[in-house]
Amino acid sequence: MWNFNLKNLEPMQASFNRLLDKKKMLDAARPLPYTALHKIRESLSVEWTYNSNSIEGNTLTLQETQMVLQDGITVKGKSLREHFEAFNHEKAIDYVYQLVDKSHKLTASDMLAVHGLVLRSIEDDSAGRLRTGGVRISGANFVPPNARKVPDLVDELVDFTNTNPLASNPIVLATLFHHKFVWIHPFFDGNGRTVRLMMNLLLMREGFPPAIILKNDRKKYYAALNQANKGNYSKLVLLMVQALERSLNIYLQVLPNQEEDSTYRPIGQLVEEEQLPYGQEYISLLARQGKIAAHKEGRTWWTSKEAIEAYVSRKVK
C-alpha cells in the first residue's frame, strides 16, 4: 500500500470547503431543468474532448472539435487519427456517464473498457490491454514500473480508491488516483486521456461535475505531476480545485436564485466596474494561488466581487 504525506494540503481546506458548499448548492437545486442540463453537458463534453486531446498533441481547435462531433464534418488538413481521437473521446465520455453511480465500485475492467474506447480504430492491437513492455515518458522525472508489476499495481490502485484508507475528500482522492495511474502508466499509449476520464468518473459519482484540465495549463499540469512524483501534491490538487471550480460555476450560473454579485467576470473587467481593495495584478495572483474563488477561461482568470469580499473578510478575522 502506498504512503502519502498530505500535511501540505492542510492550507487548502478553505478551498475544499468552498467547493463542497458549491456542490451542496447544486445538489439542493436538483433536478436541474433538462434543457439547461443537456446544453451544459454537451458543451462540457466538447471542451473536455478538445482540451484532453490537445494536451496529448491533437491539433483540432475547439471549434473544429465541435464541428467534428456535432456536425460530422471532416476538417481539411487534419489527420484521420485526430478525427478518431475526437470521436473516440466522446464515446468514452458517454460510457463514463453510464458508470456514474455512487454505489458503483471502480474496477480494473472499467479502466480497460475506457482505454479500449479511447484507442479504438487507432491502435487496436493495444486498445484495452495493459502494456507488456517498458516505457519512458518524455519530460518526466521518473521511469514507470516494470510491465510485470503493472497488473498488481492496477489492482492495488483500484483497492486503494474504493476503500479510501486515508478518508480523503473526493477531490483529494481523485487527485491521488490521477497521479498514481500516471505513475503506473498501465498502457503503451492513451494513458493521459484515460486517466482524465477515470478521474472524472470518481468525481461525478460523488455528485461533482467533470473537472476539465485546460490545454493552456499543460506545462503547469506536467510540472504538478512531476512534483507529485516527489511526494508534493499541493500543485496538482490546486489545479484540480481550479478545474472543478470552473465546472461548478458553469452549473451554478444557470440557477434562478444566483445573486448578481456572485456572477463571475474577467478580473480586468471586475476591477474596472467595481470598487475593489486590490488591483488587477494582485487579484490575479490570489486566483493563481487558489486563495480566492476563481477559474480560468482560456488564459484569462475570472472571479467575482463576492469572492474578493470573502477573502478580505477572512484576512480581517
C-alpha positions in Angstrom: 0.0 0.0 0.0 1.2 3.5 -0.8 2.1 6.1 1.8 1.1 9.7 1.2 2.2 12.7 3.1 -0.7 15.1 2.7 0.1 17.6 5.5 0.9 20.3 2.9 -2.7 20.2 1.8 -4.0 21.5 5.1 -3.9 25.2 4.0 -6.2 24.2 1.1 -9.1 23.2 3.5 -10.8 26.5 2.8 -10.8 25.7 -0.9 -12.2 22.3 -0.3 -15.0 23.7 1.9 -15.8 26.2 -0.8 -16.2 23.6 -3.4 -18.2 21.3 -1.1 -20.5 24.3 -0.3 -21.0 24.9 -4.0 -21.8 21.2 -4.6 -24.4 21.5 -1.8 -26.0 24.4 -3.6 -26.0 22.4 -6.8 -27.5 19.3 -5.0 -30.2 21.5 -3.5 -31.3 22.7 -6.9 -31.6 19.2 -8.4 -33.1 18.2 -10.7 -31.9 20.9 -12.9 -34.0 21.9 -15.9 -33.5 19.2 -18.6 -32.7 21.7 -21.4 -30.1 23.6 -19.4 -28.6 20.4 -18.1 -28.4 19.0 -21.7 -26.7 22.1 -23.1 -24.2 22.3 -20.3 -23.3 18.6 -20.6 -23.0 18.9 -24.4 -20.8 22.0 -24.1 -18.5 20.5 -21.4 -18.2 17.2 -23.4 -16.8 19.2 -26.4 -14.5 21.2 -24.1 -13.3 18.1 -22.3 -12.6 16.3 -25.6 -10.8 19.3 -27.1 -8.6 20.0 -24.0 -7.7 16.4 -23.1 -6.8 15.6 -26.7 -4.9 18.9 -27.2 -2.8 18.1 -24.1 -1.7 15.0 -25.9 -0.9 16.8 -29.2 -4.1 16.7 -31.2 -4.2 19.9 -33.3 -8.0 20.2 -33.8 -9.2 23.6 -32.4 -12.2 23.9 -30.1 -14.4 25.0 -33.0 -13.1 22.2 -35.2 -13.7 19.6 -32.4 -17.3 20.9 -32.1 -17.8 20.6 -35.9 -16.4 17.1 -36.0 -18.5 15.9 -33.0 -21.8 17.8 -33.6 -21.9 18.2 -37.3 -19.9 15.2 -38.5 -17.7 17.5 -40.6 -14.2 16.3 -41.7 -11.7 19.1 -41.2 -9.4 19.6 -44.2 -5.7 19.3 -43.3 -6.3 17.3 -40.1 -5.3 13.6 -39.9 -7.7 10.7 -39.7 -6.2 9.8 -36.3 -7.1 13.3 -34.9 -10.7 12.8 -36.1 -10.8 9.3 -34.5 -9.4 10.8 -31.3 -12.3 13.2 -31.1 -15.0 10.7 -31.9 -13.5 8.1 -29.5 -13.2 10.5 -26.6 -16.8 11.5 -26.9 -17.8 7.8 -26.9 -15.6 7.3 -23.8 -17.3 10.2 -22.1 -20.7 8.6 -22.8 -19.5 5.4 -21.4 -18.2 7.1 -18.2 -21.6 8.7 -17.7 -23.2 5.3 -17.8 -20.9 4.2 -14.9 -21.8 7.3 -12.7 -23.5 5.8 -9.7 -22.4 6.4 -6.1 -22.8 2.6 -5.4 -20.5 1.7 -8.3 -17.2 0.3 -7.3 -14.3 1.0 -9.5 -12.8 -2.0 -11.3 -9.8 -2.6 -13.5 -12.2 -3.7 -16.2 -13.6 -0.1 -16.2 -10.1 1.2 -17.0 -9.6 -1.3 -19.8 -13.0 -0.5 -21.3 -12.4 3.2 -21.3 -8.9 2.8 -22.7 -10.4 0.5 -25.4 -12.8 3.2 -26.5 -10.0 5.9 -26.5 -7.8 4.0 -28.9 -10.4 2.2 -30.9 -9.5 2.2 -34.7 -6.3 3.9 -33.8 -4.2 1.3 -32.1 -6.5 -1.8 -32.0 -3.7 -4.1 -31.0 -3.1 -2.4 -27.7 -6.6 -0.8 -27.1 -8.0 -2.0 -23.8 -4.8 -4.1 -23.0 -2.2 -3.5 -20.3 1.3 -2.8 -21.6 3.6 -5.8 -21.9 6.9 -3.8 -22.2 8.8 -0.9 -20.7 8.0 2.7 -21.5 9.7 6.1 -20.9 7.8 9.4 -20.6 9.5 12.4 -22.2 10.0 15.2 -19.7 9.0 13.2 -16.7 11.3 12.8 -13.7 10.6 9.1 -13.2 10.6 5.8 -15.1 7.3 3.8 -14.9 7.5 0.4 -13.2 8.3 -2.8 -15.0 5.5 -4.2 -17.1 5.4 -7.4 -15.0 4.3 -5.3 -12.0 1.5 -3.4 -13.8 -1.4 -5.8 -13.2 -0.8 -6.0 -9.4 -0.2 -2.2 -9.2 -3.5 -1.6 -11.0 -5.3 -3.9 -8.6 -3.7 -2.0 -5.7 -4.8 1.3 -7.1 -8.4 0.1 -7.5 -8.5 -1.2 -4.0 -7.0 2.0 -2.6 -9.5 4.1 -4.4 -12.5 2.0 -3.4 -11.5 1.7 0.3 -10.1 5.3 0.6 -8.0 4.3 3.7 -6.9 7.9 4.3 -10.5 9.1 4.4 -9.7 11.7 1.8 -12.3 14.0 0.5 -13.4 13.2 -3.1 -11.2 15.9 -4.6 -8.0 14.7 -3.0 -8.9 11.0 -3.6 -9.4 11.7 -7.4 -6.1 13.6 -7.5 -4.2 10.8 -5.7 -5.8 8.3 -8.2 -4.8 10.5 -11.1 -1.2 10.7 -10.1 -0.7 7.0 -9.2 -2.4 6.0 -12.5 0.1 8.2 -14.4 3.0 6.8 -12.4 1.9 3.2 -13.1 1.4 4.1 -16.8 -0.5 0.9 -17.4 -0.8 1.3 -21.2 1.6 1.9 -24.0 -0.4 4.9 -25.2 -3.6 6.8 -24.2 -2.8 7.0 -20.5 -3.4 10.7 -20.2 -6.8 10.7 -21.8 -7.8 7.6 -19.9 -6.8 8.9 -16.5 -8.6 12.2 -17.0 -11.8 10.2 -17.9 -11.4 7.9 -14.9 -10.6 10.7 -12.6 -13.8 12.4 -13.6 -15.8 9.2 -13.0 -14.6 9.3 -9.4 -15.7 12.9 -9.1 -19.0 12.5 -10.9 -20.1 9.5 -8.8 -19.8 11.9 -5.8 -22.1 14.4 -7.5 -19.4 16.8 -8.9 -19.3 17.9 -12.5 -16.3 16.9 -14.6 -13.1 18.8 -13.9 -11.5 19.8 -17.2 -7.8 20.5 -17.2 -7.2 23.1 -19.8 -4.8 22.9 -22.7 -3.3 26.3 -21.7 -2.3 24.7 -18.3 -0.4 21.8 -20.0 3.0 22.9 -18.7 1.6 23.6 -15.2 -0.1 20.2 -15.3 3.0 18.2 -16.2 5.1 20.2 -13.6 2.5 19.4 -11.0 2.7 15.7 -11.8 6.5 15.8 -11.5 6.1 17.4 -8.1 3.7 14.7 -7.1 6.3 12.1 -8.0 8.4 13.7 -5.3 5.6 13.5 -2.8 4.3 17.0 -3.1 0.7 17.0 -4.2 -0.2 20.7 -3.5 0.2 21.9 -7.1 -1.8 19.0 -8.6 -4.6 19.4 -6.0 -4.7 23.1 -6.7 -5.0 22.5 -10.4 -7.8 20.1 -9.7 -9.6 22.5 -7.4 -9.4 25.3 -10.0 -10.7 23.0 -12.8 -13.5 21.7 -10.7 -14.5 25.2 -9.5 -14.8 26.3 -13.1 -17.3 23.5 -13.9 -19.2 24.1 -10.7 -19.6 27.8 -11.6 -20.9 26.9 -15.0 -23.6 24.8 -13.5 -24.4 27.3 -10.7 -24.8 30.2 -13.1 -28.0 28.6 -14.5 -29.7 28.6 -11.2 -32.6 31.1 -11.0 -31.6 32.4 -7.5 -27.9 33.1 -8.4 -27.0 36.5 -7.0 -25.6 39.2 -9.3 -22.6 39.8 -7.2 -21.5 36.1 -7.5 -21.5 36.3 -11.3 -18.0 35.7 -12.5 -16.3 38.2 -14.7 -12.7 38.6 -16.1 -10.6 40.1 -13.4 -9.7 43.1 -15.5 -13.4 43.9 -16.2 -14.2 43.4 -12.5 -11.5 45.9 -11.4 -12.9 48.5 -13.9 -16.5 48.0 -12.9 -16.3 47.7 -9.1 -14.7 49.5 -6.2 -12.2 46.8 -5.0 -9.5 46.9 -2.3 -6.8 45.4 -4.7 -5.6 45.9 -8.2 -5.8 43.5 -11.1 -2.3 42.1 -10.7 -2.7 41.2 -7.0 -6.2 39.7 -7.6 -4.8 37.6 -10.4 -2.0 36.4 -8.0 -4.7 35.4 -5.4 -6.5 33.5 -8.2 -3.4 31.6 -9.3 -2.6 30.7 -5.7 -6.1 29.4 -5.0 -6.7 32.0 -2.3 -9.9 33.3 -3.8 -12.7 31.5 -5.7 -11.7 31.8 -9.3 -11.3 29.9 -12.5 -9.7 30.2 -16.0 -11.3 30.7 -19.3 -8.5 30.2 -21.9 -5.7 32.3 -20.4 -7.9 34.7 -18.5 -8.8 34.4 -14.8 -12.4 35.1 -13.8 -13.7 35.8 -10.3 -16.5 37.7 -8.5 -16.8 40.6 -6.2 -18.3 38.3 -3.7 -15.1 36.1 -3.8 -12.8 39.0 -3.1 -15.0 40.3 -0.3 -14.9 36.8 1.3 -11.1 36.9 1.1 -11.0 40.3 2.7 -13.3 39.1 5.5 -11.0 36.2 6.2 -8.0 38.4 6.4 -9.7 40.8 8.9 -10.5 37.8 11.1 
